[in-house]
Amino acid sequence: MIEDGATQPEAPLPSQLDTTEESLGALLRRYGLHARKALGQHFLSDPRLLDKIVAAAELPPEANVLEVGAGPGLLTRRLAAVARRVVAIELDDRLVALLRHELAHLPNVTIVHGDILRLDVPALIDAPYAVVANLPYYITSAVLRQLLQCAPPPFRLVLTVQREVAQRIVAPPGQLSLLAVSVQFYGRPRIVTRIPAGAFVPPPQVDSAVLRIDTYERPPVDVPSPQDFFRVVRAGFGQRRKQLHNTLSAGLGLSAEQVSALLSAAGIAPARRAETLSLAEWAALTRALAELHSCKVARVGD
C-alpha cells in the first residue's frame, strides 16, 4: 500500500538489482522523480562504493541497521542482505512511496517516513544497532550529535559526509574543532575512503568521504559528566582566535583570577588556543572547574 499521498505506478516494476548509474537514472525516471536540491539530495550510484560502505560497517549477523536517508534504496538492498533488520528512514514522501513498492519483497526492511532530527531513535530499533547514512551536508553536525548522544548509542556509524568535514572530525590535537572534540569524546573516527563528486546523481560541488566511527562503551577521558565537559569545551571554542584565558572567562562567567587558577590546576598555559588542546586536557579543565565549584559550595556552607 502506498501511503502519504504518493502516486503508485500503473504497473508493478521489477526490482532494481543492477545498481549502476544508468539503472538509478532509469529507476528515477520510471517513478517520475528527480533529486530535490532543497533536501540536499545526492544519490550514490557507484556499486563498488556502495559495497565498500557495507563492508566498512562490518555488521555481525545479529546486528540491526538504522539507515538515514535511504533515497532510492540502492544501499538499503545491500544492507538487508547482511543485517538481521534494516530500519530505513526517508524524509521525502516521493521516495518513501518508491521504497515501499521496490522493497516490499524484503521482510527484514522497515521504511519509516520522517525527519531523523525529530524521531526517537531508540524507539525505532533494538540494540545492538549500527547506523549507515548518506547525510545531507547541511545536517551533518546535528545528526551526529543526536546519534552519538542516544541511549543506547549505535555501536558503529558509517557515514558519507563532505570530505572536508570528515577530515575535520579525524583531526589530531593542534587542529581540533568543536565538532572533532564532540565526536572523539564518543567514539574513534577514521576515514574509510574518498568518494568523488561524480559518483553521485546529481554530482555535488565537492568530494565526499566515508567516515567510520566506533563508539566507546564509556568516554575515553574521566569527567564529572558529559554535560560539564561540553560546557567547558563550548566556552573554550566560543571565540576561536582568542587565547584560552579570555574565552574561558567570557564563556564560563569567571574572573581573570579564577580562570588563571583553573588553567594552572589543569596544567595548561593561559596563552594556548582551544584547537591545541587534547581531549585529556579538556577533561582536566572540566575536573578543575568542578573542584572550583565544590570549593565555593564548601565555603558557603562554612
ChimeraX attribute file (.defattr): number of C-alpha atoms within 10 A of each C-alpha:
attribute: neighborCount
match mode: 1-to-1
recipient: residues
	/A:1	7
	/A:2	15
	/A:3	13
	/A:4	10
	/A:5	9
	/A:6	13
	/A:7	13
	/A:8	15
	/A:9	14
	/A:10	7
	/A:11	6
	/A:12	9
	/A:13	12
	/A:14	9
	/A:15	13
	/A:16	17
	/A:17	10
	/A:18	11
	/A:19	20
	/A:20	16
	/A:21	17
	/A:22	11
	/A:23	14
	/A:24	21
	/A:25	16
	/A:26	14
	/A:27	20
	/A:28	15
	/A:29	11
	/A:30	11
	/A:31	17
	/A:32	11
	/A:33	15
	/A:34	15
	/A:35	16
	/A:36	11
	/A:37	10
	/A:38	6
	/A:39	13
	/A:40	14
	/A:41	22
	/A:42	22
	/A:43	23
	/A:44	26
	/A:45	23
	/A:46	19
	/A:47	17
	/A:48	10
	/A:49	17
	/A:50	18
	/A:51	13
	/A:52	13
	/A:53	25
	/A:54	19
	/A:55	14
	/A:56	19
	/A:57	20
	/A:58	13
	/A:59	18
	/A:60	13
	/A:61	11
	/A:62	13
	/A:63	19
	/A:64	25
	/A:65	30
	/A:66	26
	/A:67	28
	/A:68	24
	/A:69	26
	/A:70	27
	/A:71	25
	/A:72	25
	/A:73	24
	/A:74	22
	/A:75	26
	/A:76	26
	/A:77	20
	/A:78	17
	/A:79	29
	/A:80	19
	/A:81	14
	/A:82	19
	/A:83	20
	/A:84	17
	/A:85	23
	/A:86	28
	/A:87	22
	/A:88	27
	/A:89	23
	/A:90	23
	/A:91	17
	/A:92	18
	/A:93	15
	/A:94	22
	/A:95	23
	/A:96	26
	/A:97	23
	/A:98	23
	/A:99	24
	/A:100	19
	/A:101	18
	/A:102	19
	/A:103	20
	/A:104	15
	/A:105	10
	/A:106	14
	/A:107	10
	/A:108	16
	/A:109	22
	/A:110	18
	/A:111	19
	/A:112	20
	/A:113	19
	/A:114	17
	/A:115	13
	/A:116	20
	/A:117	14
	/A:118	8
	/A:119	14
	/A:120	11
	/A:121	18
	/A:122	15
	/A:123	7
	/A:124	12
	/A:125	16
	/A:126	15
	/A:127	15
	/A:128	15
	/A:129	25
	/A:130	25
	/A:131	23
	/A:132	28
	/A:133	23
	/A:134	25
	/A:135	22
	/A:136	17
	/A:137	17
	/A:138	12
	/A:139	14
	/A:140	16
	/A:141	14
	/A:142	11
	/A:143	17
	/A:144	17
	/A:145	15
	/A:146	16
	/A:147	18
	/A:148	22
	/A:149	13
	/A:150	12
	/A:151	10
	/A:152	15
	/A:153	22
	/A:154	25
	/A:155	18
	/A:156	25
	/A:157	27
	/A:158	26
	/A:159	27
	/A:160	26
	/A:161	24
	/A:162	25
	/A:163	20
	/A:164	12
	/A:165	18
	/A:166	23
	/A:167	17
	/A:168	16
	/A:169	25
	/A:170	22
	/A:171	18
	/A:172	18
	/A:173	15
	/A:174	12
	/A:175	15
	/A:176	22
	/A:177	21
	/A:178	18
	/A:179	15
	/A:180	22
	/A:181	24
	/A:182	22
	/A:183	19
	/A:184	22
	/A:185	21
	/A:186	21
	/A:187	21
	/A:188	16
	/A:189	22
	/A:190	17
	/A:191	18
	/A:192	17
	/A:193	17
	/A:194	17
	/A:195	20
	/A:196	15
	/A:197	18
	/A:198	15
	/A:199	19
	/A:200	18
	/A:201	18
	/A:202	18
	/A:203	15
	/A:204	19
	/A:205	10
	/A:206	12
	/A:207	17
	/A:208	24
	/A:209	22
	/A:210	23
	/A:211	27
	/A:212	24
	/A:213	24
	/A:214	18
	/A:215	20
	/A:216	17
	/A:217	11
	/A:218	10
	/A:219	14
	/A:220	15
	/A:221	14
	/A:222	15
	/A:223	19
	/A:224	13
	/A:225	12
	/A:226	16
	/A:227	11
	/A:228	15
	/A:229	24
	/A:230	18
	/A:231	13
	/A:232	21
	/A:233	24
	/A:234	18
	/A:235	20
	/A:236	27
	/A:237	21
	/A:238	18
	/A:239	17
	/A:240	15
	/A:241	11
	/A:242	16
	/A:243	17
	/A:244	27
	/A:245	23
	/A:246	20
	/A:247	23
	/A:248	29
	/A:249	18
	/A:250	17
	/A:251	17
	/A:252	15
	/A:253	12
	/A:254	15
	/A:255	14
	/A:256	14
	/A:257	10
	/A:258	16
	/A:259	22
	/A:260	19
	/A:261	16
	/A:262	25
	/A:263	20
	/A:264	14
	/A:265	16
	/A:266	19
	/A:267	13
	/A:268	17
	/A:269	13
	/A:270	17
	/A:271	11
	/A:272	13
	/A:273	20
	/A:274	28
	/A:275	21
	/A:276	14
	/A:277	22
	/A:278	16
	/A:279	22
	/A:280	15
	/A:281	16
	/A:282	22
	/A:283	26
	/A:284	22
	/A:285	23
	/A:286	26
	/A:287	22
	/A:288	20
	/A:289	24
	/A:290	17
	/A:291	14
	/A:292	16
	/A:293	12
	/A:294	12
	/A:295	12
	/A:296	11
	/A:297	11
	/A:298	10
	/A:299	9
	/A:300	8
	/A:301	7
	/A:302	5
